[in-house]
Amino acid sequence: MTTPVPPTPATGYRPLVEATLPLLRDWLPRRRWFAGKGHPISAITPLAVTALPGPTGLARGTGTLLHLLLRVEQRQPGGGAPVVDVYQLLLGAHPDGPSGLHGADVPQDAVIGRITSGPHDGLVTYDAAYDPALTRRLLALLTSPQRLGPLRFSTLGGRLPAAAPGRVGTAEQSNTSIIYDAGAPAEAAILKLFRRVAPGLNPDLELSLALGRAGSSRIPAPLAWFEAELPDAPQEAPATLGVLTHFLREAEDGWELALRQIQLLDADPSRVGNFAAESFLLGRATADVHLALARSLPVTVLRRAEVESMAETMALRLDAACLAVPALGRHRDALRQVFRDLALAARGGLRLRAQRVHGDLHLGQVLRSARGWVLLDFEGEPAKTLDERRLPQPAVRDVAGILRSFDYAAAHARLADPAVAATWAARNREAFCAGYAATGAEDPTLDPVLLRAFETDKAVYEVVYEARHRPDWVSIPLAACARLATTTAHPAAVTPDTPTRQTPTEA
C-alpha cells in the first residue's frame, strides 16, 4: 500500500469522491437517517462537491472536509421507476483515519471505509459530522452571509460560538444535530443538519422564522441557516440544508423527563398524577405555538369534500400499512370504521379550520427549560414529501401526536402493574387537553370522532415506522390500534357550514 495522498485544491476532489462511492453503497443503508432501508442502491451520483476550508486551508494535519450532495437511486420490488433521493454528507478524509484527530472521538459506525486503490490508497473516509475540528469550519461559515460554490449561508445576527468545536447530539432522530457549546450559555448553538434534502423551504426553517418574527418564546431562537440550489432541479427553490438555533443547555428532554417520572411508579403508585401539572403546561405551550402560527401564516377551511378526502387518505394509509405489517390486518375493518365516522361527520356538516402545525409532535420534540416548555424540530413527518409537510392541517394533528406519546411512555416504561401505567397515560392526556383548552383554544376532547381519527392515523403511521426502524417497539402502536379499534365514538352534531374551532382563537 502506498502512502495515502490527501486531496488538495490543485489535484481536485473528484477522484476522492469517486473512490468513496463504492464504500457508500454499504455504509448508507445502515444509517439511522437513510430512508430507503431494505431496497438495494442501484446508483449514487455526486450532484455537488464543495470543499469547506479551515482557517489554515486543507492541510494534511487537519484533514479534508468536503460537502457532498448525493443523488441515490434504489430499485423497487417488481420493477418500475427507481426511487430517487438526495442526501447531504460531510465527508472527512485523513491518512491516519478519524481517531486522534484533534481529540476527536469518532464512533466506529461513522467510518465509511478505507480506500484501497488509486492515488488515495489507504486514505480513511468518514462522516465528518462527528469530527469537532471539521465541523468548526461549518460553523465559521454560518457566522456571516456568504456563498461558497452552490452553498449559500444566511444569518439573523446575534452572538454565535464561532470558535466552538461541534459534537453530535445523542438524541435519536432522522437527521443529525451538532452542538456547539464552548462558551457562555447565550452563545451555545445547535445545528440541525438535514440528511435527506429536497428543493424548497424546509418547514423547520420556515416555521422557526415565522415564530421568531412573532416573538414566540416557545421555540429556541433561530440564528442562521444554509441552503443550496440542487443541480438536477435548477428551476426549483433552494433546498434547506441546515438550521442553527440557540442551544438550551440546561433544558430537559420531554421524553426522558416523562420516563423518569413514570418509572418511579413501581415503587410508589400514588405518584401517578405527579407529571400532570407539567402536561397541563405543555398543553398551554402547544396552543401558544398554534396561536402564533395562525396569526403569522395563512389559515384555511376544509369543507366537506376535503374532509372526506382526508378520511379516505387515512383509510388508504391503513390499507398500505396492513400490507406492510400483516399483524395490523386483524384490526383493519374496525379501524376503517374510524375513518368512515370522520367522513360521516363531514357529510353532516363538519368543517375544519386548517393551519400550519408542527406535524410530528411528541415528547421527544419538546424541552422543559427554565422559561417553560419549548417545541423543537418543525420539520414534520420525514416520510412525507416537502409539499405534504407544508400543507395547512387541523391543529388536532399535533394534539393527537402528544397523546400518542403519553401512551408510548407508559408502554415503554414496562411497569410491573400495566394498569398503573395506563392510569398515568390517561391522567396526562386529560391534563394536556385541559392546558390546551385553557388558552382559549377548542378543547380537543369535545369532538371524539375527530380526535380518534387523528390518533388512529398516527398509530397506523407508528406501526409502519417501528416495523421498519425499531421492530422491538412495534408492539406499542399495535396495542394502541387494538384499543382504538374497540373504542366507540359517534359523530357529534355540527351545524352545516359552520367551522369547528380547530384553529385556536384567542380568548
C-alpha positions in Angstrom: 0.0 0.0 0.0 1.4 3.4 -1.0 1.4 6.4 1.3 -2.0 8.0 1.2 -2.1 11.3 -0.7 -4.7 13.8 0.7 -6.5 15.7 -2.0 -5.8 19.4 -2.5 -7.4 22.2 -4.5 -4.7 21.6 -7.1 -5.3 17.9 -7.5 -9.1 18.2 -7.2 -11.5 16.3 -5.1 -13.5 14.2 -7.6 -11.0 11.3 -7.5 -11.5 11.1 -3.7 -15.3 11.2 -4.1 -15.3 8.6 -6.9 -13.2 6.3 -4.8 -15.6 6.7 -1.8 -18.8 5.9 -3.8 -18.4 2.1 -3.6 -17.9 2.3 0.1 -21.1 4.4 0.5 -23.2 1.6 -1.1 -22.7 -0.5 2.0 -22.5 2.3 4.6 -25.5 4.5 3.6 -28.3 1.9 4.2 -27.1 1.3 7.8 -27.6 5.0 8.7 -30.5 5.8 11.0 -31.4 8.7 8.7 -31.4 6.7 5.4 -34.9 6.5 4.1 -34.6 3.6 1.7 -33.8 0.7 4.0 -34.5 -2.7 2.6 -34.0 -1.7 -1.1 -30.7 -2.1 -3.0 -28.9 1.0 -4.2 -28.6 1.0 -7.9 -26.6 4.2 -8.4 -25.0 7.0 -6.4 -24.2 10.2 -8.3 -22.4 13.2 -6.8 -24.5 16.3 -7.6 -22.2 18.8 -5.9 -18.8 18.6 -4.3 -17.7 21.6 -2.2 -14.5 21.9 -0.1 -15.0 23.6 3.2 -11.7 25.2 4.0 -10.5 25.8 7.5 -8.6 28.9 8.7 -5.3 27.3 7.5 -6.8 25.6 4.4 -6.9 21.9 3.8 -3.6 21.0 5.3 -2.6 17.3 5.8 -2.6 17.8 9.6 -6.2 19.0 9.8 -7.8 16.6 7.4 -10.1 17.2 4.4 -13.7 18.3 4.7 -16.0 18.0 1.6 -19.6 18.9 1.5 -21.5 16.4 -0.7 -24.9 16.3 -2.3 -25.5 12.7 -3.4 -28.3 11.5 -5.7 -29.2 8.0 -4.6 -31.3 5.7 -6.8 -32.9 2.5 -5.5 -34.6 -0.3 -7.3 -38.1 -1.3 -6.2 -39.6 -4.8 -5.9 -41.5 -5.6 -9.1 -39.6 -3.2 -11.3 -40.8 0.2 -12.3 -39.1 3.6 -11.9 -36.4 3.7 -9.2 -36.9 5.8 -6.1 -34.6 8.8 -6.1 -33.5 10.8 -3.1 -30.8 13.4 -2.4 -28.7 13.1 0.7 -26.3 15.5 2.3 -23.0 14.2 3.7 -20.0 15.9 5.3 -17.1 13.8 4.0 -13.9 13.7 6.1 -10.7 12.1 4.9 -7.3 11.7 6.6 -4.3 9.4 6.2 -4.5 8.3 9.8 -8.2 7.9 10.0 -10.5 9.9 12.3 -9.2 8.6 15.6 -7.0 11.1 17.4 -7.7 14.0 15.1 -7.6 17.0 17.4 -9.0 14.9 20.2 -12.0 13.7 18.1 -13.8 10.7 19.4 -15.4 9.5 16.2 -17.7 6.4 16.7 -16.8 3.4 14.6 -20.0 3.3 12.7 -19.2 6.9 11.4 -16.2 5.4 9.5 -17.2 4.9 5.9 -14.1 2.9 5.0 -10.5 2.8 3.7 -9.8 3.4 0.1 -7.7 0.5 -1.3 -6.6 1.7 -4.7 -5.6 4.7 -6.8 -3.8 7.9 -5.6 -5.8 7.9 -2.3 -5.0 4.3 -1.5 -5.0 3.9 2.3 -6.9 7.2 3.0 -9.8 6.7 5.5 -13.1 8.4 4.8 -15.7 9.1 7.5 -18.8 11.1 8.4 -17.2 14.4 9.4 -20.3 15.5 11.3 -18.5 13.6 14.2 -15.2 15.4 13.9 -15.2 18.5 16.1 -12.2 20.1 14.2 -14.0 19.8 10.9 -17.5 20.9 12.0 -16.0 24.0 13.4 -15.3 25.1 9.8 -19.0 24.8 9.0 -20.0 26.9 12.0 -17.5 29.6 10.9 -19.3 29.8 7.5 -22.6 30.4 9.3 -21.4 33.4 11.2 -21.9 35.8 8.2 -23.9 35.8 4.9 -21.8 34.4 2.1 -21.6 31.9 -0.8 -19.3 29.0 -1.3 -19.9 27.2 -4.5 -23.5 26.1 -4.6 -23.9 26.7 -0.8 -25.5 29.9 0.5 -25.2 30.9 4.1 -27.6 33.3 5.8 -27.7 34.7 9.4 -30.1 36.6 11.6 -27.3 38.2 13.6 -26.8 37.6 17.3 -23.9 36.0 19.1 -22.6 32.8 17.6 -19.9 30.5 19.1 -17.7 30.8 16.0 -14.7 29.1 17.6 -16.5 26.2 19.3 -15.9 22.6 18.3 -19.0 20.6 17.4 -20.3 17.4 19.0 -23.2 15.3 17.7 -26.2 15.1 20.0 -27.2 11.8 21.4 -31.0 12.0 20.7 -32.3 9.5 18.2 -33.5 11.3 15.1 -33.8 11.1 11.4 -31.3 14.0 10.9 -28.1 14.9 12.7 -27.7 17.7 15.3 -24.3 19.2 16.0 -24.0 21.1 19.3 -21.5 24.0 19.6 -21.1 24.8 23.3 -17.8 26.1 24.5 -18.6 29.4 26.0 -21.4 31.4 27.7 -24.9 29.9 27.6 -26.1 32.8 25.5 -23.6 31.7 22.7 -24.3 28.0 22.7 -25.9 26.8 19.5 -27.2 23.7 17.8 -27.1 23.0 14.1 -29.7 20.6 12.7 -28.2 19.1 9.6 -30.8 17.7 7.2 -29.6 14.4 5.7 -32.4 13.8 3.1 -33.0 17.0 1.3 -35.4 18.2 -1.4 -35.9 21.5 -3.3 -37.9 24.1 -1.3 -38.0 25.7 2.0 -37.9 23.2 4.8 -40.8 23.7 7.3 -38.4 23.6 10.2 -36.8 26.8 9.0 -40.0 28.3 7.7 -41.9 27.9 10.9 -39.0 28.8 13.1 -38.6 32.1 11.3 -42.3 32.8 11.4 -42.5 32.1 15.2 -39.3 34.1 15.7 -40.9 37.1 13.9 -44.0 36.6 16.0 -41.9 36.9 19.2 -42.7 33.5 20.4 -40.8 32.3 23.5 -41.9 28.7 22.8 -39.0 27.9 20.5 -35.2 28.2 20.6 -34.3 31.4 18.8 -33.2 30.8 15.2 -29.7 32.2 14.4 -28.6 31.1 10.9 -29.1 28.6 8.1 -27.6 27.4 4.8 -29.1 26.1 1.6 -28.2 25.1 -2.0 -29.8 25.0 -5.4 -29.8 21.4 -6.4 -28.1 21.0 -9.8 -30.7 18.5 -11.0 -33.5 20.9 -10.1 -32.3 24.4 -11.2 -35.7 25.8 -11.6 -36.8 24.8 -8.1 -36.4 26.8 -4.9 -33.1 26.1 -3.0 -33.1 23.1 -0.6 -32.6 23.9 3.1 -29.5 22.0 4.3 -29.2 23.1 7.9 -30.7 25.4 10.6 -28.7 26.8 13.5 -30.7 27.8 16.7 -29.9 28.7 20.2 -29.0 25.7 22.3 -30.8 25.4 25.7 -28.1 23.8 27.6 -30.0 23.2 30.9 -33.3 22.1 29.3 -34.6 18.6 29.8 -35.9 16.4 27.1 -39.7 15.8 27.5 -39.4 12.1 26.8 -36.7 11.5 29.3 -38.4 13.6 31.9 -41.7 11.6 31.5 -39.9 8.3 31.6 -38.0 9.2 34.7 -41.2 10.2 36.4 -43.3 7.2 35.3 -40.6 4.7 36.3 -41.0 5.9 40.0 -44.4 4.4 40.0 -43.3 0.8 40.5 -42.0 1.9 44.0 -44.9 4.3 44.7 -48.1 4.1 42.6 -49.6 7.0 44.5 -47.3 9.3 42.4 -49.3 8.5 39.3 -50.5 12.1 39.0 -47.2 13.9 39.6 -46.5 14.7 35.9 -49.9 16.0 35.2 -49.0 19.6 36.1 -46.2 19.5 33.5 -48.6 18.0 30.9 -51.1 20.9 31.6 -48.3 23.4 30.9 -47.2 21.5 27.8 -50.8 21.8 26.5 -50.7 25.5 27.0 -47.3 25.8 25.2 -48.6 23.8 22.3 -51.7 26.0 21.9 -49.5 29.1 22.2 -47.5 27.9 19.2 -50.6 27.2 17.3 -52.0 30.6 18.0 -48.7 32.3 16.9 -48.7 30.2 13.7 -52.3 31.1 12.9 -51.5 34.8 13.3 -48.4 34.6 11.2 -49.3 32.3 8.3 -52.4 31.6 6.2 -55.4 29.7 7.7 -58.0 28.0 5.5 -61.2 26.0 6.0 -61.5 22.3 4.9 -65.1 21.8 3.7 -67.0 18.6 3.1 -65.1 17.3 0.1 -61.7 18.0 1.6 -62.6 16.4 4.9 -64.0 13.3 3.1 -60.8 13.2 1.0 -58.7 13.4 4.2 -60.6 10.5 5.7 -60.2 8.4 2.6 -56.4 9.2 2.6 -56.2 7.9 6.1 -58.1 4.7 5.1 -55.7 4.2 2.2 -52.7 4.6 4.5 -54.2 2.0 6.8 -54.6 -0.4 3.8 -50.9 0.1 2.9 -49.9 -0.4 6.5 -51.8 -3.7 6.7 -49.8 -4.9 3.7 -46.5 -3.8 5.2 -47.3 -5.2 8.7 -49.7 -8.1 8.4 -50.3 -8.2 12.2 -52.3 -4.9 11.8 -54.7 -6.6 9.4 -56.9 -8.1 12.2 -58.0 -4.6 13.1 -58.4 -3.3 9.6 -62.2 -3.3 9.4 -62.7 -1.7 12.8 -60.1 1.0 12.1 -61.5 1.7 8.7 -64.8 2.5 10.5 -63.0 5.2 12.5 -62.2 7.0 9.2 -65.8 6.4 7.9 -67.1 8.1 11.0 -65.0 11.1 10.2 -66.3 11.2 6.6 -69.9 10.8 8.0 -69.2 13.8 10.2 -68.2 15.8 7.1 -71.4 14.8 5.4 -73.2 16.0 8.5 -71.7 19.5 8.2 -68.2 19.2 9.9 -65.9 21.9 8.7 -62.3 22.1 9.9 -60.0 25.1 10.1 -56.5 24.2 8.9 -53.3 26.0 9.6 -49.5 25.3 9.7 -48.7 23.0 12.6 -45.7 21.2 13.9 -46.7 18.0 12.1 -44.7 15.4 14.1 -45.2 16.5 17.7 -44.3 14.1 20.5 -42.5 14.2 23.8 -39.1 13.8 22.2 -39.7 17.1 20.3 -40.2 19.2 23.4 -37.9 20.5 26.1 -38.6 21.7 29.6 -36.4 24.8 30.1 -36.2 27.4 32.9 -38.7 29.5 31.0 -41.2 26.7 30.4 -41.9 24.2 27.7 -40.4 24.8 24.2 -41.1 23.0 21.0 -38.4 21.7 18.6 -38.0 20.3 15.1 -40.8 21.6 13.0 -39.7 19.5 10.0 -42.9 17.3 10.1 -43.0 13.6 9.4 -39.8 12.7 7.5 -41.6 10.1 5.4 -43.8 12.7 3.8 -42.8 14.9 0.9 -41.8 18.5 1.5 -45.0 19.7 -0.2 -47.2 17.5 2.0 -45.4 18.7 5.2 -46.1 22.4 4.2 -49.8 21.9 3.8 -52.2 23.5 6.4 -53.6 20.9 8.7 -56.1 20.7 11.5 -54.3 21.6 14.8 -55.7 18.5 16.3 -53.0 16.5 14.5 -50.4 17.9 16.9 -52.6 17.2 19.9 -53.0 13.6 18.7 -49.2 13.3 18.4 -48.7 14.2 22.1 -51.5 12.0 23.3 -49.9 9.1 21.5 -46.6 10.0 23.1 -48.0 9.6 26.6 -49.2 6.1 25.5 -45.7 5.4 24.3 -44.1 6.5 27.5 -46.5 4.4 29.6 -45.9 1.3 27.5 -42.1 1.8 27.2 -41.7 2.0 30.9 -42.9 -1.6 31.4 -44.2 -1.2 34.9 -45.0 -4.2 37.0 -48.6 -3.2 37.0 -49.8 -2.2 33.5 -52.9 -0.7 35.0 -50.8 1.9 36.8 -49.1 2.8 33.5 -52.5 3.1 31.8 -53.8 5.4 34.6 -50.7 7.6 34.2 -51.2 7.9 30.5 -54.9 8.8 30.9 -54.3 11.4 33.6 -51.6 13.1 31.4 -53.8 13.0 28.3 -56.5 14.7 30.3 -54.2 17.3 31.7 -52.6 18.1 28.3 -56.0 18.7 26.7 -57.1 20.9 29.7 -54.0 23.0 29.3 -54.5 23.3 25.6 -58.1 24.5 26.1 -57.1 26.9 28.9 -55.5 29.2 26.3 -58.9 29.7 24.7 -58.4 27.0 22.1 -61.1 24.4 21.5 -61.0 21.5 23.9 -59.9 18.7 21.6 -61.9 16.2 23.7 -65.2 17.8 22.6 -65.0 16.1 19.2 -64.1 12.5 20.0 -64.7 11.4 16.3 -62.1 13.9 15.0 -59.6 13.2 17.8 -60.0 9.4 17.4 -59.4 9.6 13.7 -56.2 11.6 14.0 -55.0 9.3 16.9 -55.7 6.3 14.8 -53.9 7.7 11.7 -50.9 8.5 13.9 -50.9 5.0 15.4 -51.0 3.4 12.0 -48.1 5.5 10.9 -46.2 4.4 14.0 -46.8 0.7 13.3 -45.1 1.0 9.9 -42.3 3.2 11.2 -41.5 0.9 14.1 -41.6 -2.2 11.9 -39.0 -0.6 9.6 -36.7 1.1 12.1 -37.3 -0.4 15.6 -39.0 -3.8 15.4 -38.8 -4.3 19.2 -41.1 -1.3 19.6 -43.8 -2.3 17.1 -46.0 -3.9 19.8 -46.6 -0.4 21.3 -48.5 1.1 18.4 -50.1 -2.3 17.6 -51.6 -2.4 21.1 -52.9 1.2 20.6 -54.5 0.2 17.3 -56.2 -2.7 19.1 -57.5 -0.3 21.7 -58.7 2.3 19.1 -60.4 -0.5 17.2 -62.7 -1.2 20.2 -63.3 2.4 21.3 -66.7 3.7 20.4 -67.3 7.2 19.2 -70.2 8.8 17.4 -70.2 11.8 15.1 -71.0 14.9 17.0 -73.8 17.1 15.8 -72.4 20.0 13.8 -74.2 23.0 12.3 -73.7 22.7 8.5 -71.1 25.1 7.0 -70.0 26.2 10.5 -66.3 25.6 11.0 -65.3 23.9 14.2 -62.6 25.7 16.2 -59.7 23.5 15.2 -57.5 26.6 14.7 -57.1 28.1 18.2 -58.7 31.5 18.5 -57.7 34.0 21.2 -60.0 34.2 24.2 
